[in-house]
Amino acid sequence: MNWKEQLDKAVATVRDAAESDRARQIADQAKATASSLLDRAKAGAIGAAQTFVEANRDPSALEVKFLHAQLTVVSPADGLTITRPQEGSLVIDDGQGNGLVVNAAADPAFIVDRIGQVTQISGNTYDLGAEDSVNLVVTKF
């Protein structure tokens, strides 16, 4: 089997896995976890540290550690990008014009700017876009 056939086979396998019932189940669980965190953060029921710990329990959450920044994106959606446009900074973009700019070089790291419709739910929890429990960003600095 040549490299092209191997690549096509690998792509087909990944596509099948992404469309599987288990993948859908994980995505549904991630959205439920994000909704729960969103509700409790709004109500002030949990503190910043507890929010971060709970967000990291979700197996489908995306975790990023860069310099002094620790970020968890609960229920990450298609089109989400995390880039490093310059030294010491991160940009989290949902592909719909909403995002966060993080100064990860500072100690402690901090959110420099919110772009588009970003709602700060609590001290360390942000929802990118409409409050839909998708791309819920939890920070730990």
N, C-alpha and C positions, 0 to 999 in steps of 0.2 A: 504494500500500500504506500503510495507516494505521499508527500507532505500535504498536498492539496486535499486528498481524500481523507487524511487524518484530521485536518483542520475542519473539513465539512462534517465529519463524524462527531468531533468534539462540540462544534456549534449546535448540531442537532441534539446532542445529549443535554447541553445546557438549556436549550430552548424547551425541551421536554420537561426538564426539572423545574424550570420557572413556571410552566403551565400546569404543574401537578397539583393535586389536591392538597398535598402537604405544604407547598409554597403558598397556596391561597389561605390555608389555615394559619400559617405563620404571619402572613400579612394581616389577616383579621385580628389575630391576637395582638399584633403590634399596634393596630389602630385602637383596640379596646384599652390597651395599656396607656397609650397617649391620651385618650379621652379621660381615663381615670385620673391620670396625673394632672391634666388640665383642670378638671373639676376641683380636685383637692388643692391645687396650687391657688386657684381663684378664691377658694373658701379659706385659705390660710391654714389648712388642716395639717400641713407638713412643712417642715423647715427646709432650707436650702440643701443641707447635707442629706436629709432623708430623701428629697426629690432626686438628687444625683444618684444615690444608692439604688433607689427603686428603678430609675431609668436604665441603669446598667444591668438590671436583672433580666430585661427583655432580650431574648436571643437574637431578635432581628434588628436591634438598635445598632446604629453606626457610631462607633467610638473613634475619636481623633485625639491624639496627644501630640502636641507640638510646642516646644519650648515650655512656657509656663501655663499654657492653656490645655484644659481637658474639656472636651465637648462630647456630648452624646446627642445624636439625632434619633428620636423615637419615631417610629413609623416613617422611615425615609421613603419618599416617592420618586418616581421616574423623573429625570431631569435635574435632580439635586446635584450640585457641584460644590466642591470645596477646593479652592485654589489658593496659591500663595503668590499674589501679584508682586510683592516685594519682600525683602528680608524682614522677618519678624511679624508679618501680618498674615491673617487668613481671611478669606471671604467665603461665606456660605451663601449660596444662591439657589433658589428653588426653580429657576428657569422661567419664572413668571413675573420677574421684576421685584421680587422680595428677597431681602438678604440681611446678613449681619457682617460687619467688619470688626475683626478682633485684633487687638494689639497683643500678640502672644509674646513679644520680646520683653514687655514690661513685667515687673515682678511686684505685685500680682498682675496677671493679664487682665484686660478689661475690654468691654464692647465700646468701640470707637464711634460707630454709626449704625443706624438702622435704616435700611433702604426699602421703600415701598410700604406695604401694609404688614408691619411687624408689630405684634402686640407683646408687651412685656407682661407676662402673667404674674410672675413673682420676681423676687430679687435675682434669681438665677435661671428662670424659665421663660423662653420666648417662643411664640407661635408665628411661623412664617406664613403670610397670607391670611385668608379668612380663618377664623377659629374652627378649623375642620379636623383637628387632631392629626394632621399630617405635617411632617417636618417640624415637630416640636423639639426645640433645641434646649438642652439643659446644660448649663455651664458649671464648671468648678475651677475656681482660680485661687 
